[in-house]
Amino acid sequence: MYYKFFRLIYMSCILVFIPLLAQAELSTRDAWDNLKKLLENGGYQVIGQEISVGSDLSIKNVQISFEVDAQTDINFDISSVNLTKNKDGFIYIRLPEEIYVQYLNEDEFGYKTEASILVRARELDFKVSGELSQVLYQLTASSAGFALVELLDNGVPSPDFSAEMEFVLADVDSTIRATGGSTIEITSLLSASGASIKGGVNVLSVPLELNFQYVMGQLKSSSVSNEPKVSLDEDFELALAKGFSSTSNFTFDTSQMRLNATTPGGPLSLSFTTGPSSLTSALSQSGFFIQSDNEKSKFNLNLPSNEWNFELDFQEFSTSLNIPLLAKSGEQEFGMSINLSGLNLSDTLWDLFDAGNIMPDDPASIKFAIEGSTILDEGLTSEAIIENQNFDPLEFGQILRFRLKEFLLDALGLKVEANGSFQFDNADFETFEGIPRPMGTASLRIQGSNAFIDRLENMQVLPSETIMGARMMLALIMRATGDDVLLSEFEIDEQGKVYANGQRLR
């Protein structure tokens, strides 16, 4: 119930502390007017009492409010904002070290959820320089973040549920440069020596008590965006069509998450650590792209009451996804990949399914990569997907080509490799009952299958009939090419006939 307001409050706090899009000459009046305009264009309402003293400007009793939807409001209560133009050419923007933010949600039944958030920045230094066509923002702080102060249900603390949350960035250093006219280019850099988020939840009726902490070291973030006059919030598809684009990268050297809980089933603890990690994303009229990379990760789950201690670790885990978003007449590309290597299981976890150590326990690897092309008749915006409750990709357009670039499973002494490429006839949905008819070829190579099936039989985890059926299926579609190596070439022809090694299957 509460996850949405944390995300909205955090993003809104960023808007207060780092005004990314303001265009201002180096005068305090224009700087404030443009900051107000920025917030108002983003859907915020800004009021305050403006007092000018020479070239300096003070705004007292600043109230910034945002209507998320018909049921949800966010309000910032800022005692004052002071803008001072110094002889060094900088405009210094001074904000209180503490700002209170109120979140209010009232559902269709009149039930109210309220939260009070305290936003804090210590030793904050925020200054602006440049010209009308190029503005540079520089921000440093010894620490910055927010904390949940109070959570209310219908105006009173819940007798059953309580929660706490705190997020802190240390040694914050940020620069933001805005250039341009009708289309603004925003370039930003952010670094912090560390970040931590900690909190807890207590539910008396269950009963459940949970606390957690997540810490990251040496954070760095960079982004470049081109923003037309039409904002994403105003019209997502039109903003992309007008040339909105954004590319960002986020990295950290180490991370560690610890969670402890007391549950009706007994206590448990969970930990997760990673080495160097990164997240890269891009959004434009060409589509959406995201890639995540993690190295040297370890996961541990400890259940003392059952004397269970499960652990797994892997050397590398990466994923990527790129998809088109806008409806266009021409072809658009899509793709996805997963790479997991060096996966190891602890003895406790391994013994759950192989207590006799029959299977080889060498590090496992999984690789999977696909790509293809499509024609979208309808944009893949969040609104369109939400409105289409029974989501079916084929209702949004046509798939033209699909290629399995790589598939690799190397585990338990078994190695499976596959690839293939297909084209689709979108005028024929009958041959394959509801999907466009594919045409193309694929290959499958399996090494170690006989030894693997023998080990399964020795483990007695599957009925003998299932084991025999697996052997018969492999003999039907595969052919032996070496020492426990099977290979098969598949083909789907223009009539929809399916062949394996030249033998018709369908």
C-alpha positions as CSV (number, residue, x, y, z in Angstrom):
1,M,0.0,0.0,0.0
2,Y,2.8,2.4,0.8
3,Y,5.4,1.7,-2.0
4,K,4.1,4.3,-4.4
5,F,4.5,7.3,-2.0
6,F,8.2,6.5,-1.3
7,R,9.0,6.6,-5.0
8,L,7.0,9.8,-5.6
9,I,8.4,11.6,-2.6
10,Y,12.0,10.7,-3.5
11,M,11.6,11.9,-7.1
12,S,9.8,15.1,-5.9
13,C,12.6,15.8,-3.4
14,I,15.1,15.7,-6.3
15,L,13.1,18.3,-8.1
16,V,13.3,20.6,-5.1
17,F,17.0,20.2,-4.5
18,I,18.3,20.0,-8.1
19,P,16.2,22.0,-10.6
20,L,17.4,20.5,-13.8
21,L,15.7,22.4,-16.5
22,A,15.7,26.1,-15.4
23,Q,17.0,28.6,-17.9
24,A,18.1,31.8,-16.2
25,E,20.3,34.8,-16.6
26,L,22.5,35.5,-13.7
27,S,19.9,37.5,-11.8
28,T,18.1,36.2,-8.7
29,R,14.7,37.3,-9.9
30,D,14.9,35.5,-13.2
31,A,16.5,32.5,-11.5
32,W,13.5,32.2,-9.2
33,D,10.9,32.8,-11.9
34,N,12.4,30.2,-14.1
35,L,12.6,27.7,-11.2
36,K,8.9,28.3,-10.5
37,K,8.1,27.9,-14.2
38,L,10.0,24.6,-14.3
39,L,8.1,23.2,-11.4
40,E,4.7,24.5,-12.7
41,N,5.4,22.9,-16.1
42,G,6.0,19.7,-14.2
43,G,2.5,19.9,-12.6
44,Y,3.6,21.6,-9.3
45,Q,1.9,24.6,-7.8
46,V,4.3,27.1,-6.2
47,I,3.4,29.9,-3.8
48,G,5.5,32.1,-1.6
49,Q,6.0,35.7,-0.4
50,E,8.8,37.3,-2.4
51,I,11.0,39.9,-0.8
52,S,13.7,41.8,-2.8
53,V,16.7,43.5,-1.1
54,G,19.0,44.9,-3.8
55,S,20.0,42.1,-6.1
56,D,19.1,39.5,-3.4
57,L,15.8,37.7,-3.3
58,S,14.1,35.9,-0.4
59,I,10.9,33.8,-0.7
60,K,9.2,33.2,2.6
61,N,6.7,30.4,3.5
62,V,7.2,28.5,0.3
63,Q,4.5,25.9,-0.4
64,I,5.0,23.5,-3.3
65,S,2.2,21.0,-4.0
66,F,1.7,18.3,-6.6
67,E,-1.5,16.4,-7.4
68,V,-0.3,12.9,-8.4
69,D,-3.9,11.9,-9.3
70,A,-7.4,12.5,-8.1
71,Q,-6.7,10.6,-4.8
72,T,-3.1,11.5,-4.1
73,D,-1.4,14.8,-3.1
74,I,2.2,15.7,-2.1
75,N,3.0,18.9,-0.3
76,F,6.4,20.5,0.4
77,D,6.6,23.0,3.3
78,I,9.8,25.1,2.9
79,S,10.2,28.0,5.4
80,S,12.3,30.1,3.0
81,V,14.4,30.1,-0.2
82,N,17.2,32.7,-0.5
83,L,18.9,33.6,-3.7
84,T,22.1,35.7,-3.5
85,K,24.2,37.0,-6.3
86,N,27.9,37.2,-5.2
87,K,30.8,39.1,-6.7
88,D,32.3,35.8,-8.0
89,G,29.5,35.6,-10.5
90,F,27.6,32.8,-8.9
91,I,24.0,32.9,-7.7
92,Y,23.8,31.0,-4.4
93,I,20.5,29.2,-3.6
94,R,20.1,28.6,0.1
95,L,17.5,26.1,1.3
96,P,16.7,25.0,4.8
97,E,18.7,21.9,6.0
98,E,15.4,20.2,6.7
99,I,12.2,20.3,4.7
100,Y,9.0,18.5,5.6
101,V,7.0,16.7,2.9
102,Q,3.5,15.5,3.4
103,Y,1.9,12.7,1.4
104,L,-1.8,12.1,1.4
105,N,-3.8,9.4,-0.3
106,E,-7.6,8.9,0.0
107,D,-9.0,5.9,-1.8
108,E,-12.5,5.6,-3.3
109,F,-13.8,4.3,0.0
110,G,-12.6,7.4,1.9
111,Y,-9.7,5.6,3.6
112,K,-6.7,7.9,4.1
113,T,-3.1,7.1,4.2
114,E,-0.8,9.9,5.3
115,A,3.0,10.1,5.7
116,S,5.4,12.8,6.9
117,I,8.8,12.7,5.3
118,L,11.8,14.7,6.5
119,V,14.2,15.7,3.7
120,R,17.7,16.7,5.0
121,A,20.9,18.1,3.4
122,R,23.9,18.8,5.6
123,E,26.5,21.5,4.5
124,L,24.6,22.1,1.3
125,D,26.3,24.3,-1.2
126,F,24.1,25.0,-4.3
127,K,25.1,27.6,-6.8
128,V,24.3,28.6,-10.4
129,S,26.3,30.3,-13.1
130,G,26.3,30.8,-16.9
131,E,24.2,32.6,-19.4
132,L,20.7,32.4,-20.7
133,S,21.6,29.8,-23.3
134,Q,23.9,27.8,-21.0
135,V,23.3,27.3,-17.3
136,L,25.6,25.4,-14.9
137,Y,24.4,24.1,-11.6
138,Q,26.9,22.9,-9.0
139,L,25.8,21.2,-5.8
140,T,27.8,19.6,-2.9
141,A,26.6,18.3,0.5
142,S,28.3,16.3,3.2
143,S,25.1,14.2,3.3
144,A,21.6,14.3,1.8
145,G,18.6,12.1,2.1
146,F,15.2,11.6,3.6
147,A,13.5,9.8,6.6
148,L,10.0,8.6,7.3
149,V,8.8,10.6,10.3
150,E,5.2,9.4,10.7
151,L,2.8,7.1,9.0
152,L,-1.0,7.5,9.7
153,D,-4.1,5.5,8.8
154,N,-7.2,7.7,8.8
155,G,-5.4,10.3,10.9
156,V,-4.0,8.0,13.6
157,P,-1.1,5.6,13.9
158,S,-2.1,2.1,12.9
159,P,-2.4,-0.1,16.0
160,D,-1.2,-3.1,14.0
161,F,1.3,-1.8,11.5
162,S,4.4,0.4,11.9
163,A,7.3,1.2,9.6
164,E,10.5,3.3,9.5
165,M,12.7,4.2,6.5
166,E,15.8,6.3,6.0
167,F,17.9,7.0,2.9
168,V,21.3,8.8,3.0
169,L,23.8,9.8,0.4
170,A,27.3,10.7,1.7
171,D,29.8,13.3,0.2
172,V,27.5,14.4,-2.6
173,D,29.0,16.2,-5.6
174,S,26.8,17.0,-8.6
175,T,27.1,19.2,-11.7
176,I,24.3,19.8,-14.2
177,R,24.6,21.8,-17.4
178,A,21.5,23.0,-19.4
179,T,22.0,24.4,-22.9
180,G,19.7,25.2,-25.8
181,G,16.5,27.0,-26.6
182,S,13.4,25.2,-28.0
183,T,15.1,21.9,-27.2
184,I,17.2,21.8,-24.0
185,E,20.1,19.5,-23.6
186,I,20.7,18.5,-20.0
187,T,24.1,16.9,-19.0
188,S,24.5,15.8,-15.4
189,L,27.1,14.1,-13.2
190,L,26.7,12.8,-9.7
191,S,29.0,11.1,-7.3
192,A,28.8,10.0,-3.7
193,S,31.2,8.1,-1.5
194,G,28.4,5.9,-0.3
195,A,24.6,5.4,0.1
196,S,22.5,3.5,2.6
197,I,18.9,2.8,2.9
198,K,17.6,1.2,6.1
199,G,14.3,0.6,7.7
200,G,11.9,-1.8,9.3
201,V,8.3,-3.1,9.4
202,N,6.4,-4.4,12.4
203,V,3.0,-6.2,12.0
204,L,1.6,-7.3,15.3
205,S,-1.3,-9.4,14.0
206,V,1.0,-11.8,12.1
207,P,3.3,-11.3,14.2
208,L,6.2,-10.1,12.0
209,E,9.1,-7.9,12.7
210,L,11.6,-7.1,9.9
211,N,14.5,-4.8,9.6
212,F,17.0,-4.2,6.7
213,Q,19.9,-2.2,5.5
214,Y,21.3,-1.8,2.0
215,V,24.7,-0.1,1.6
216,M,26.5,0.9,-1.7
217,G,30.0,2.2,-2.0
218,Q,31.4,4.8,-4.5
219,L,28.4,5.7,-6.6
220,K,28.6,7.5,-9.9
221,S,25.8,8.6,-12.2
222,S,25.8,10.4,-15.5
223,S,23.0,11.3,-17.9
224,V,22.4,13.2,-21.1
225,S,18.9,14.2,-22.2
226,N,17.4,16.3,-25.0
227,E,14.0,17.7,-23.9
228,P,11.6,19.5,-26.3
229,K,8.9,21.8,-25.1
230,V,6.5,18.9,-24.7
231,S,7.3,17.1,-21.5
232,L,7.0,13.3,-20.9
233,D,4.4,13.9,-18.2
234,E,2.3,16.0,-20.5
235,D,2.2,13.6,-23.5
236,F,4.6,10.7,-23.5
237,E,4.3,9.6,-27.1
238,L,4.3,13.2,-28.5
239,A,7.4,14.1,-26.5
240,L,9.3,11.1,-28.0
241,A,8.0,11.9,-31.5
242,K,9.2,15.5,-31.0
243,G,12.7,14.3,-30.2
244,F,12.9,13.6,-26.5
245,S,15.9,11.3,-25.7
246,S,17.7,10.3,-22.5
247,T,20.7,8.2,-21.8
248,S,21.9,7.4,-18.3
249,N,24.5,5.3,-16.5
250,F,24.7,4.3,-12.9
251,T,27.6,2.4,-11.2
252,F,28.9,1.4,-7.8
253,D,31.9,-0.5,-6.6
254,T,30.3,-2.7,-3.9
255,S,26.9,-3.3,-2.3
256,Q,25.7,-5.2,0.7
257,M,22.1,-5.9,1.8
258,R,21.2,-7.5,5.2
259,L,17.7,-8.4,6.3
260,N,16.7,-9.9,9.6
261,A,13.1,-11.0,10.4
262,T,11.2,-12.6,13.2
263,T,8.3,-14.6,11.8
264,P,5.7,-17.1,13.1
265,G,7.9,-19.9,11.6
266,G,11.0,-18.6,13.4
267,P,13.8,-16.1,12.8
268,L,15.5,-15.8,9.4
269,S,18.4,-13.7,8.1
270,L,19.2,-12.9,4.5
271,S,22.2,-11.2,2.9
272,F,23.2,-10.3,-0.6
273,T,26.5,-8.8,-1.7
274,T,27.9,-7.7,-5.1
275,G,31.1,-6.4,-6.6
276,P,31.3,-3.8,-9.3
277,S,27.8,-3.2,-10.9
278,S,26.3,-0.9,-13.5
279,L,22.9,0.0,-14.9
280,T,22.6,1.7,-18.3
281,S,19.4,2.9,-19.9
282,A,18.3,4.9,-22.9
283,L,14.9,6.2,-24.0
284,S,14.1,7.8,-27.4
285,Q,11.7,7.5,-30.3
286,S,13.9,4.5,-31.3
287,G,12.7,2.7,-28.2
288,F,13.8,1.7,-24.7
289,F,17.1,0.0,-23.8
290,I,18.3,-1.2,-20.5
291,Q,21.3,-3.2,-19.5
292,S,22.4,-4.4,-16.0
293,D,25.8,-5.9,-15.1
294,N,26.8,-7.4,-11.8
295,E,30.1,-9.1,-10.7
296,K,31.0,-11.4,-7.8
297,S,27.6,-11.7,-6.2
298,K,26.8,-13.9,-3.2
299,F,23.3,-14.7,-1.7
300,N,22.8,-16.3,1.7
301,L,19.6,-17.4,3.5
302,N,19.9,-18.6,7.1
303,L,17.0,-20.3,8.9
304,P,18.3,-21.2,12.4
305,S,15.2,-23.0,13.6
306,N,15.5,-25.5,10.7
307,E,19.3,-25.5,10.8
308,W,19.3,-24.5,7.2
309,N,22.0,-22.2,5.7
310,F,21.6,-21.8,2.0
311,E,24.2,-20.0,-0.1
312,L,24.8,-19.4,-3.8
313,D,27.3,-17.2,-5.6
314,F,28.1,-16.3,-9.2
315,Q,30.9,-14.6,-11.0
316,E,28.9,-12.6,-13.5
317,F,25.2,-11.8,-14.1
318,S,24.1,-9.5,-16.9
319,T,20.8,-8.8,-18.6
320,S,19.7,-6.5,-21.4
321,L,16.5,-5.5,-23.1
322,N,15.6,-3.3,-26.1
323,I,12.1,-2.8,-27.3
324,P,10.4,-0.2,-29.6
325,L,7.7,2.0,-28.1
326,L,6.1,4.1,-30.8
327,A,3.8,2.9,-33.6
328,K,5.6,3.3,-37.0
329,S,5.0,2.0,-40.5
330,G,8.5,0.5,-40.9
331,E,10.3,-2.3,-39.2
332,Q,11.7,-1.9,-35.7
333,E,14.2,-4.0,-33.8
334,F,13.9,-5.7,-30.5
335,G,16.2,-7.9,-28.4
336,M,16.9,-9.5,-25.1
337,S,19.8,-11.3,-23.4
338,I,20.8,-13.0,-20.1
339,N,24.2,-14.2,-19.1
340,L,24.8,-16.0,-15.8
341,S,28.2,-17.6,-15.3
342,G,30.2,-19.2,-12.5
343,L,27.1,-20.2,-10.4
344,N,27.9,-22.3,-7.3
345,L,25.6,-23.7,-4.7
346,S,26.5,-24.4,-1.1
347,D,26.6,-28.0,0.2
348,T,23.4,-27.4,2.2
349,L,21.6,-26.3,-0.9
350,W,23.1,-29.0,-3.1
351,D,22.1,-31.7,-0.7
352,L,18.4,-30.8,-1.0
353,F,18.3,-32.5,-4.4
354,D,21.5,-34.5,-4.7
355,A,22.4,-35.8,-1.2
356,G,24.4,-38.7,-2.8
357,N,26.6,-36.3,-4.8
358,I,25.7,-38.2,-8.0
359,M,25.7,-35.1,-10.2
360,P,28.9,-33.1,-11.0
361,D,28.8,-29.8,-9.0
362,D,31.0,-27.8,-11.4
363,P,30.1,-24.1,-11.7
364,A,27.0,-23.6,-13.9
365,S,26.5,-21.1,-16.8
366,I,23.4,-19.9,-18.7
367,K,23.4,-17.7,-21.8
368,F,20.4,-16.6,-23.8
369,A,20.2,-14.0,-26.5
370,I,17.4,-13.2,-29.0
371,E,16.8,-10.5,-31.5
372,G,14.1,-9.7,-34.1
373,S,12.1,-7.1,-35.9
374,T,8.4,-6.1,-35.6
375,I,5.9,-3.6,-36.9
376,L,3.9,-1.8,-34.2
377,D,0.4,-0.8,-35.0
378,E,-0.1,0.6,-31.5
379,G,2.5,2.2,-29.2
380,L,3.8,0.1,-26.2
381,T,3.1,2.9,-23.7
382,S,2.2,2.0,-20.1
383,E,-1.3,3.4,-20.6
384,A,-1.9,1.2,-23.6
385,I,-0.6,-1.9,-21.8
386,I,-2.7,-1.2,-18.7
387,E,-5.8,-0.6,-20.7
388,N,-5.3,-3.9,-22.5
389,Q,-5.7,-6.1,-19.4
390,N,-5.3,-9.4,-21.4
391,F,-1.9,-8.3,-22.8
392,D,-1.1,-10.0,-26.1
393,P,1.9,-8.6,-28.0
394,L,0.3,-9.7,-31.3
395,E,-2.5,-7.3,-30.7
396,F,-0.1,-4.4,-30.8
397,G,1.5,-5.3,-34.1
398,Q,3.3,-7.9,-36.2
399,I,6.4,-10.0,-35.6
400,L,8.4,-10.2,-38.8
401,R,11.7,-12.0,-37.9
402,F,13.0,-13.8,-34.8
403,R,16.5,-15.1,-34.2
404,L,17.8,-17.1,-31.4
405,K,21.4,-15.8,-31.4
406,E,22.6,-18.0,-28.6
407,F,21.4,-20.4,-26.0
408,L,23.8,-22.2,-23.7
409,L,23.1,-24.3,-20.6
410,D,26.2,-25.8,-19.0
411,A,25.3,-27.5,-15.7
412,L,25.3,-30.9,-14.0
413,G,27.6,-32.3,-16.6
414,L,25.2,-31.4,-19.4
415,K,25.8,-28.9,-22.1
416,V,23.0,-27.7,-24.3
417,E,23.5,-25.3,-27.2
418,A,21.0,-24.0,-29.7
419,N,20.4,-21.3,-32.3
420,G,18.0,-20.5,-35.0
421,S,16.4,-18.0,-37.3
422,F,12.7,-17.6,-38.5
423,Q,10.5,-15.4,-40.6
424,F,6.8,-15.1,-40.0
425,D,3.8,-14.9,-42.3
426,N,1.3,-12.6,-40.6
427,A,-1.4,-13.5,-43.1
428,D,-1.5,-17.1,-41.8
429,F,-2.8,-17.6,-38.2
430,E,-4.4,-21.0,-38.9
431,T,-1.4,-23.3,-39.6
432,F,-0.1,-22.9,-36.1
433,E,-3.4,-22.1,-34.4
434,G,-3.3,-18.4,-33.4
435,I,0.3,-17.4,-34.2
436,P,1.8,-16.3,-37.5
437,R,3.3,-19.1,-39.5
438,P,7.1,-19.4,-39.0
439,M,9.6,-20.4,-41.6
440,G,13.2,-21.1,-40.9
441,T,15.8,-23.4,-39.4
442,A,17.3,-24.1,-36.0
443,S,20.0,-26.4,-34.6
444,L,20.3,-28.1,-31.2
445,R,23.5,-29.7,-29.8
446,I,23.5,-31.7,-26.5
447,Q,26.6,-33.1,-24.9
448,G,26.5,-35.5,-22.0
449,S,22.8,-36.4,-22.2
450,N,23.3,-40.2,-21.8
451,A,25.4,-39.7,-18.7
452,F,23.0,-37.1,-17.3
453,I,20.0,-39.4,-17.8
454,D,21.9,-42.3,-16.2
455,R,22.6,-40.1,-13.1
456,L,18.9,-39.1,-13.0
457,E,18.0,-42.8,-13.0
458,N,20.4,-43.6,-10.2
459,M,19.0,-40.7,-8.1
460,Q,15.5,-42.3,-8.5
461,V,13.9,-38.8,-8.5
462,L,11.8,-39.6,-11.7
463,P,9.7,-42.6,-12.6
464,S,11.3,-45.2,-14.9
465,E,8.6,-44.5,-17.5
466,T,9.7,-40.8,-17.6
467,I,13.3,-41.7,-18.0
468,M,12.5,-44.1,-20.8
469,G,10.3,-41.5,-22.5
470,A,13.2,-39.0,-22.4
471,R,15.5,-41.5,-24.1
472,M,13.0,-42.3,-26.8
473,M,12.3,-38.6,-27.5
474,L,16.0,-37.9,-27.9
475,A,16.4,-40.9,-30.2
476,L,13.5,-39.6,-32.3
477,I,14.7,-36.0,-32.9
478,M,18.5,-36.3,-32.4
479,R,21.4,-38.1,-34.1
480,A,24.6,-39.2,-32.5
481,T,27.7,-37.4,-33.8
482,G,30.4,-38.2,-31.2
483,D,31.1,-39.5,-27.7
484,D,27.8,-38.7,-26.0
485,V,27.1,-35.9,-28.3
486,L,23.7,-35.4,-30.0
487,L,22.8,-33.0,-32.8
488,S,19.6,-32.1,-34.6
489,E,18.8,-29.7,-37.4
490,F,15.2,-28.4,-37.4
491,E,13.3,-26.8,-40.3
492,I,9.9,-25.3,-40.8
493,D,9.1,-25.0,-44.5
494,E,6.7,-22.6,-46.3
495,Q,3.8,-25.0,-45.8
496,G,4.3,-25.3,-42.1
497,K,5.8,-28.7,-42.2
498,V,8.3,-29.4,-39.4
499,Y,11.4,-31.6,-39.9
500,A,14.1,-32.8,-37.6
501,N,17.3,-34.1,-39.4
502,G,15.2,-34.4,-42.6
503,Q,12.5,-36.5,-40.9
504,R,9.0,-35.0,-40.8
505,L,7.6,-34.5,-37.4
506,R,4.5,-32.5,-38.3
